[in-house]
Amino acid sequence: MAMNAKQEKLDNYGLTPVHPDHDEPAGLLARQLSREAYAETAEAARESHTDIGPPPDGGVAAWSAVGAASCVLLVVFGFSTSMGQLQAYYLENQLRGRSKADVAWLGSIQSMLIYTGSLYAGRLFDAYGPERLMWTGTVLLTGSFISMAFCTQYWQFLLAHMLFGIGGTTVYSPSTSISGHWFARRRGTAVSVVITGAGLGGIAYPLLMRELFIRLSFRNTLFVLAGFTFAAMIPACTIMHARLPRRKPPPWSIFKEPWKEAPYVCLVTGAAVWLTNVFTPYFNAPVLAATNRLSPEVTSYAVLILQSGSFVGRIIVGPLADRVGVWSVFGAMSFLSSLFILALWTGDVGPGAAIAGLILFGMTSGGWMTMVTAATSAISPVTQIGMRIGMLWTFAAIPNLVGPVISGALIGAAGGKFIYAGLFTGLMMFVGSGIMVAPHLIKWWRERGTPKDGESTASTNP
């Protein structure tokens, strides 16, 4: 009876816990968790006196919300992962007297702020929906580009990039969480569509900056980027809606509940380690290209090559995860990213291998960024998805701040080469990957000899 009372109390806050005792072995774990999330949604509907039913897994409203969320990621991560090109422009023009490490702080602080407020934004999204958050973020993001247009000093650029980070954190967590409201069985595909926007933005922003800087002044280029950003955010402001009814935010004490679950704790800890250097290759792609004897013209497209690989990776992992399991694909992307960095981003690998390194790391890191939200959703109650994803990004903020700066110092110590930074990046990603998948590997190891349901345990000897 006491257990039932505790369960009823948790259900009132949408906190139906995940029970590890009922998980399948590793290969089937993600699919089982998706079914549990699907069932939890129906149960939550019955408990709340509002018959909203389970996620529809399709329909105009569902795909409209996903498409609008993709536009948000086009802006937030499209620009953030293109900072390498903008930093190179700063070093040649307004900030030419500054060191590479100083300029690297602009992108690092911007990225940290995108993650830092995700916990609070996710909580507001779970309670009130995305509409007000989208309008607020749109104003801040557009205003940041207008502010950059008038910057001439380092501190001014710092404030402008901080404004972009604050706008990004307002819209990022709701956009990556919205698919959990509308999809259960096809969640991997839906998340893939959302995150694909980041890959498209990673292609669009570098191309725009490259062509506009040739034809227009810096100020007019930033005005064009502001207009592009505002237009891209309009769908999120107008057609992205939550499916679950609005409710009063749960008390802050509820936030301790996920930390009692080993899979979630290991996911957040490992992701924080893995994300320490996720932007380092994006910020320093031209360094890899230049040190491997690629032509100046190809070097100028290094970020675009990396982003193109990321776009492909974001597309393919969602449907693949729906077939073989979210956590199977997520774990593979985690380890492959570290291996490609260690194999193809360290030392003098030559022009061909350098291009392969850009493409392959782009594919696996883009796939990872796509699957981390699906992996979190798979081990979370549907009414807590925004909160749990927000907590993950918040805890990843500080490591993400210092990683690119440390790598910048390592590049300087190596005489402008990426070898030490590559080793640092690859090893951190490998360690983070191990932490994230550890609970699932341990469970699979313990259950590998356990007979499945319906199998006889009797001896077959005569």
N, C-alpha and C positions, 0 to 999 in steps of 0.2 A: 504493500500500500504506500509506503514511504517513497519507494522508487517511482510509482505511478504519479504521486503528487509532484515530485521533482520534475518528472517528464512533462507534466501538464504546465508547470511554471515556465519551463524552457520553451514549450510550444507557443506560449503566449507572446514570446518575443521572436518567434520564427527561428528558434535555435534547436531544431531537431538534430541531435548529434549523429555523427557517422560512427557506426559500430565496426571496429576492425575485425571483430570475431566473424563477421559475415562476408569479409572480402574474399574475392577469388584469387587464385595465383596470379603472378605478375602479368602474364599475357592477357588475362581477362579482367584485370582489376578495373581499368578505366571504364569498360563497358558496364560492369556491374554497378559502379558508382554512378554512372549516368542514369541507369534504371532507378537507383535509389533516389537520386535527385528528382527524377520525374515523378516518382511515387510521393515524395515529400511535398511536392508542389500541390498535388491533389489533396493531400491530407491537410496542408495549410489552408487550402480553400474551404474545406469543411469546417475547420476549427474557427475560422474567422466569420462566419455568417455572411460572407460575400462570395457567391459561387462564381469564381473567376475561372475555374477549371485548370487543367495542366497546360503547359506551354503548347501552343498550336503547331510548332515546328514548321512554320511556313505561313503564307498569306501576305497580302499587300502591306498590312501594318507592320508585320514582323520584318519583312525584307526592307521596308522603307526605313525602319529604325536602324537596321544593320548598315544600310547604305549611307545614311546620314552619319553614323558613327565612323564609318570609313573616311568620310570627308574630314572629320575632326583629326583623325590620326594622320591624314595627308598633311595637315598644317603643322601639328605639334611635333611629330617625329620627322616629317619631311624636312622641316627647317633645322631641327636639332641635329640630325645626322648629316646635314650639309654644312655644318659649322667649319669644317676643315677648309672649304673653299673661301668662306667669308673671312676666316682668320688669316689666310694667306693674303687676301686683299688688304686687311688692316695692317699687316706687317710691311706691306709695300707702300702704304699711303698714310692714313691718319696716325697709325701707331708704329711707324717705322723705327722710332727710337726705343721701342720696348722690346723685351726679350720674348722668345717663343713661349716660355713658361708663364710670363705675365699674361699674354694674350690667351693662353690655354685656360686660364681661370674664368674667362668670360663664358666659354662653352660649358665648363664644369659646373659653375654656379647656376647657370641657366638649367642644366639637366637636373641638378640636385633639387631645385625648387619645383620642377615639374613633378617630382616624386614626393617631396616633403608633405605637401598638403593633401595627398591622395586619401589619407585616412579620414580626414574631416569631410572632404568632398564625397567620398564613398558613403559616409554615414548620412549626409544630406540627400544623396541620390536614393538610398534605400528608403528613406522616410518620405521624401517629397517629390521624387522624380527629377528628370534632367532639365526641364524647360528653363528655369531661372538661372541655373548654372551655365547653360549654353549661352544665353544672352550676355551674362557677365563676362564669361571667358572671351567671347567674340570681341567685346569692347576693349578688353585688356590686350588681347593678341594684336588686334589692328592698331591700337594705340602704341604698342611697342615698336612697330615698324616706323610709324610716323615720328616717334621719338628718336630712333636711330638715325633718321634722315638729317636731323639737326645736330648730331653729336660731332664734336671735334676733339674732346679730351677723353682720357682713359676712364675716369670716374663717370663720365656721362654715358659711355658705352656700357659700363658695368650696370648702371641703373636701368638702362633700356633693356638689356638682356635679362635682368632680374624681373622686369615687368612682364616680359614674354614668359618666363618661368612661372610666375604667379598665375597668369592667364592659362597656361598649359595645365597646371595642376587643378584648376577649376573644372576643366572639361575632360581631362584624360581618364580618370578613374570611372566616371559615369559611362564614357564611351566604350571602354573595354568591358564593362559589366552588363551593358544593356542586352547583349545576346543571351545571357542567362535568364532573362525574363521571358524571352520569346522562343527559346530553343532548348531541347533536352537531348533527344536522340541524334539530332543533326547539329549539335552545338559546335563540334569541331569545324565543320564547314562554315557555320555562321561566324565563328571567331576568325577563321582564315580570311573571310571577306572583309571583316572589320580591319584587321591588321594589314591587309593588302594596301589599304590607303596610305600607310606609312611608306611602303615601297614606292608607290606612285609619287608621293610627295618627295621622296628622296631622289627621284629622277627629275621631277618638275622644277624644284627649287634650284638645284645646281645649273640646269640648263637655262633657266630664266636669268640667274645671276651672271652666268658667263656671257650670254648674248646681250643683256641689258647694260652691263658694265662697259662693253665695247661701244655701244651706241648712245648711252645716256650718261649723265652725271650720276654720282653716288646718290645724291638727294632724290633725283627723279626715279632712279632705280628702286629705292626704298619705298617711294610713293606707289609705284606699280605693284611691288610686293604686298603693300598694305591693302590695295584694292583686290588683289588676287586672294589674299587671306580672308578678307571680309566676305567675298563672294563664295569661297569654299565653305565657310562656316554657316551660311544661310540655311542649307538643308537641316543642319543639326538644330537650329533655332526654331524651325517651323514644323518638321515632320518626325523628330525623334521624341517618342513618348514611352513612358513606362507602362507595363501591363498590370502590375500589381497596384492595388489601391493605396492611396496615401495613408500614412499612419504616424503616430507619435514616435519620435526617435527613441530607441531603447536606452536605458541608463548606461552611463559609461562603464559601469562595473561589468556589463555583459562582454566587454572586449577581452576579458581574461579567459573566457571559455575556449576559444580556439587554441590557446597555448597549452591546453591539457591534452591535445592530440599530437602524437609524435609525428605523423606524416606532415601536418601543417608546420610544426616547429622546424623540422628538417628542411621543408621546402623554402620557408622564409630565410633561414640561416644560409642554406646553400645558394639561394638566389642572390642574397646580398653579396656573398663572396664572388659568385659568377659575374654579377653586374658591375663589379669594381672597375673592370676595364672594357666593358662592352663598347663604349664609344671611342676608346683609344684608337682602334684601327680605322674608324671612320674619320677621326680628326687627323690621322697621320697617313692616310692612304697615299698621298703624293710623296711622302718620305720613302715608302717601300718602292714605289715606282722609280723614283729618281736614283736610288742606290742600287737598282738592278738594271741600269743602263737602258731604260725605256726612253724614248724620244720625249722632248719637252711637250709636244702636242699630245702624246698619249698620257704623259704624266698629268696634264691638266684635266684629263678625263678620268683619272684614277678613282675619284669619289663616285663618279657616275657609273663606272664599271662595277664597283662594289655595291652600289645601290641597285643596279640591275639584277645582280645575283640575289640580293635580298628580296627583291620583288618576286622573283621566281620561287624562292624558298617559301615565302608567305602564302603563295597560291597553292602549292602542292601539299603542304603538311596537313591542312584541314581535312580534305577528303581522305587522305591516307590515314589520319587518326580515326576517322569514323569507321574505317575497315579493320585496323589492327589494334586500336586502343590509343587513347590520349597519352597515357604515361609511357607507353612503348616508344612512340614517336618523340615525345618530349625528352626522354632520357637519351635517345640516339642523337638528337640535335645538340644536346648539352655536351656530350663527349666529343662528337665530331668537330664542333667549333674549336675546342681546345687542341685537338690533334692537327687540324688544318693550320692553326696559328703556329704551333711548334714545328711543323714540317715545312711550311711554305712562307712563313713571315720572319724567319730567323736566318741570318747568314746571307751569303751571296748565292741566291738560287737561280739567277738568270732571268731574262725577260719573260720567257714562256711560263715558267713556274710562278713568277710574280703575278702575272695576269690570272693564272689559275688560282693562286692564293686569294686574290681579290674576289673572284667570282664564287669560289667554294665557301670562303668564310662568310660572304654576303648571304649565300643560300642558307647555311646552317644557323647563323645568328638571326637572320630574319625569321627562319622557322621557329627558333627558340622563343623569340619575342611574341610570335603568334600563339604558341602553345602554352606559355606560362599562365595566361589567364584561363585557358581551358583546363589546365592541370589543377589550378586553384579551384575552379568551379566544380571539378569532379569530386573533390573532397570537402565540399562546403554545402550546407543547406541553401536552397535557392534564395531565401530571404536575407541571407548573410553574404551573398557573393560580393556586393559592392564594398562592404566593410572589410572583408578578408583580403580582397585584392588591394584595397587602399592601404591596409596595414603592411602588406608585402612591399609595396612601392615606397612607403614611408621609411621602413627599415633599410631599404636599399639606397636611400638618398645619400647618406654620409659616405659610404664606400665609393659610390659613383662620383662624388665630388673630388676625392683625393686621387683616384686611380689615374685619370689622364694627366694630372699634374706630376705625379711620380714618374709616369712613363715619359713625360716631356723631359724631366731631369735625366732619365736613363738614356734617352736619345742624345742629349747633349754630352753625356759621359762617354758615349760610344762614337763620338765624332760625327754625329748626324745620321747614324745608322740605327736600324730598328731592332738589332739583335738582342740587346738586353731588355728592351721594352717588350719584345716578342716573347722572350722566355718568361718574363713576369706575367704577361697577359695570359699566355697559354697555361701556365701552372696554376694560376688563380682559378681559371675556368675549369681545369681538371679537378681541383680540390672541391670547388663548389658543386660540380656535377655529382661527385661521389656522395656528398652530404645530402643532396636533394633526393637521390634515388635509394639511399641506404635503407629506409624502412621497408620499401617494397621489395628490395633484393633479399633482405633478411626474412621477410614473410614468405617469399617464394622459396628460399632455401629450406625453411622449416617445413613447408607443406609439399615439397616436391615428391616425397614418398608417400604422402597421404592419399588413400584411394578416393577417387571422385564419387559423387553421388551416383548410386546405381551399380557401382562396381562391387563385386564380391571380394571379401577379404579372406575367404576360405582357401585353404591350400589346394593346389591343383595336383599334388602328388597322389599316386594311386595308394 
